[in-house]
Amino acid sequence: MKRVAFYTLGCKLNFSETSTISRMFEDKGYQKVDFTDKPDIFIINTCSVTENADKKCKKIVKEAKKISPNSFITIIGCYAQLKPKEIAEIKGVDAVLGAAEKFRLFEYLDDFTSKNEPQVYASEIQEAKAYNASYSYGDRTRTFLKVQDGCNYGCAFCTIPLARGKSRSASIAEIVAQAEEIAASEVKEVVLTGVNIGDFGIQNGKRKEKFIDLIRALDGVAGIDRIRISSIEPNLLSNEVIEFVSQSDRFVPHFHVPLQSGSDKILQRMNRRYLSGLYRERVATIKSLMPHCCIGVDVITGFPGETEEDFLETYQFLNELDVSYLHVFTYSERANTQALDMDGVVPMKERQRRSSMLRTLSEKKKRFFYEQHTGNSATVLFEDDVDNGMMHGFTENYIRIKAKYDPILINETKQIQMVRVDENGLMEVEELDEVLVH
């Protein structure tokens, strides 16, 4: 029995796909093992959002060969689609599969034995038309359920359409069936994931269903305590969706809404499909219906043409906005993107300075959001995450809790009282009793 190990770089979507591919191996009789257990085969699922992700791929290949020198190493994922020939030149790589091929490893690689040269199967991205259903399995607390893939947007900084192809989805009926499979397990929380999930509903190039109809259908799936929406574009986060979440017993009060810039000039240069005024309206609507809602924000610093004035406009916009935390990205040049040919290049040292300022702002925002909830009660889903006698979990609105470890509480939801925010930014709770909510 051959032994196979997996390593995933990047987003929740990659994790859902890696998990699905790992089950394909197990169904064919392979033994899934940890990365360090000297596997015969490594499957490395890559990301290419930043230059660092590319460098990480090379480092992981090197480490894999140290652990198991005679192993067969296959690279899949976004980096594999964008730069297959470059990856094939990495010492130790045996096979590279692109977006249209990664779910068909057994067709292309047969017995996973090394050949004289690396095997490269990466067709043009236009060939990535099939929708491959996926969800993560193995973390009994939370599952990432893929509902959409690809993107039809043309943001000037982004390689995702080049790495994953056009927007496409499964049907609502198919996704509900997967959710029912998940509900039959011990999983308590489902996170909906995709490249552009608000664009859900395109099948064979035509829009057939809507995101609002998907979440309505999923809300009716019994056996799942929580459903969390991952990143959703502000122009696709309709008032109808916000209102539905505010009234749902299963969908939690937490949105992650990419902004990228608070400057309308920069948003237009980025080819974003909204301006800052719409973003401000979305936040106001969320907070009017769910004052306790957690709102996360993506923001990019140092995009070409971003002056100090533009950056300060973004900083002030975010400082005044009632949001809970920021994911800050330092702009990095990516091949075959529109931004690569734009003037007004910002020096890397300046990009990093701006990123540092926004990360400091994020910490302040997060702490303020947490402190607003001290003294309140909430329901926590405790995870199998134990450190120095303390366990952790998240409230419905994404406040990370720490409490004294009790094995009976793992993967259980419990009503708690939030007391104070500690020096590490975690919420402490009152002493827990043994009465469980579920």
C-alpha positions, 0 to 999 in steps of 0.5 A, a space after each residue: 500500500 503506497 503512502 501519500 501526504 498532502 500539503 496545501 498553500 493558500 485559501 479555504 478553497 484550496 483546502 476543500 479541494 485538497 481534502 477531496 483529492 485525498 479522499 480519491 486516493 483513499 478510495 483507491 487504497 492509498 494510505 494517507 499519512 502526515 507530511 513527516 511520515 516518509 510518504 511515497 507520494 507528496 501532493 502539493 496544492 499551490 497558491 500564487 496570490 503573492 510572490 512569497 507563495 511561489 517561494 514557499 512551494 519551492 521550499 516545501 519541495 526541498 523539505 519533502 525530498 529531505 523527508 523522503 528522498 525517493 518520493 514522487 512529488 506532484 504539484 497542483 493548484 494555481 501556481 501549477 497552472 500559471 507557471 508549469 514549466 517553471 515548476 517542472 524545473 524545480 529539483 525533485 518535482 516529478 509531475 505538474 498538473 494544471 487547473 483542468 487536470 488536477 482532479 484527474 491525477 489517476 488518468 495522467 500519472 497512473 502508478 506515480 512512478 518517476 520518469 526520466 523527465 518531469 511530467 507536465 499536464 497543464 492545458 490552456 485555462 480556457 479548457 478548465 470548464 468543468 466544475 469539481 465539487 469539493 469539501 474539506 473533511 477531517 477537521 470535525 469542527 469545521 468544513 469548507 464547502 466549495 460552492 463556486 469556482 473561477 472568476 469573470 472579473 478582471 481586477 488589474 492586480 489579480 491572476 486568479 482568472 488566469 489560474 482558475 478560469 471562468 466563473 462556474 458552479 454546481 447546482 443548488 440541489 448538488 450543493 445541498 446534497 453535499 451539505 446533507 452529507 456533511 450534516 451526517 458527520 460530526 461537523 458543527 460549522 460549514 464555511 461556504 467558499 469559492 473564488 467569487 461566491 457572490 457570483 454563484 449560479 453560472 452553469 455552462 456559461 449561463 446564469 441559472 441560479 442566484 446566491 440568495 437562493 443557495 443560502 435559503 436552501 442551505 438554511 433548511 439543511 438540518 444537522 448543521 449548527 452554523 453556516 459562515 459565508 467566506 469572502 464576498 464582493 461588496 457589489 454582490 453582497 446585496 441588501 437581500 443577502 444581508 437581511 436574510 443572514 440577519 434573520 437566519 438561525 444558522 447563518 452567523 453574523 460575520 462577513 468578510 468583504 474585500 475593499 482593496 482601497 478606500 480611494 475611488 481613484 485607485 479602485 477605478 485603476 484596479 478595475 473594481 466594480 464599486 466605489 467607496 460609497 457603496 462599500 460604506 453603505 454595505 457596512 452601514 446596512 449590516 450594522 443597522 441590522 446586526 450591530 454585533 456583526 463581525 466585518 473583515 476587510 481585504 486591503 492592498 497597499 502600494 498599488 501602482 499610482 497610489 500616492 501618499 494622499 491616496 493611501 491616507 484617504 484609504 487609512 482614514 476611510 477604514 479608521 472611520 468605518 465600523 469594521 472589525 479587522 483587516 487582512 492587509 496585502 502588500 501589492 506584488 507584481 504578477 505576470 500577465 496582469 494589467 497592473 504590471 504595465 501601469 506607471 506610478 510604481 511605489 517603492 517596496 519599502 514604502 509599500 511595506 511602511 503603509 502595510 505596517 500602518 494598516 496592520 497596526 490599525 487592524 489590531 486596534 479595530 479588532 481589540 475595540 470590537 472585542 472590548 465592545 462585547 465584554 460582559 456579553 454572553 455568546 455561544 462558542 464552538 470549541 475546537 480541538 486546539 489546546 495550548 498550555 492547558 487552554 482551549 480555543 473556539 469562536 463565537 458566532 461573530 468570530 470572536 476568538 475565545 480561550 478557556 480552561 481545557 475540558 475534553 468534554 467541550 471539544 467540538 461542542 457549542 456552549 453558552 459563555 460569558 465574555 469577561 476581558 480581552 487578554 494581552 494576546 488579544 483573546 477573549 477570556 470567559 467566566 469559569 465554565 460549568 458542565 452544562 452544554 448547549 448541544 
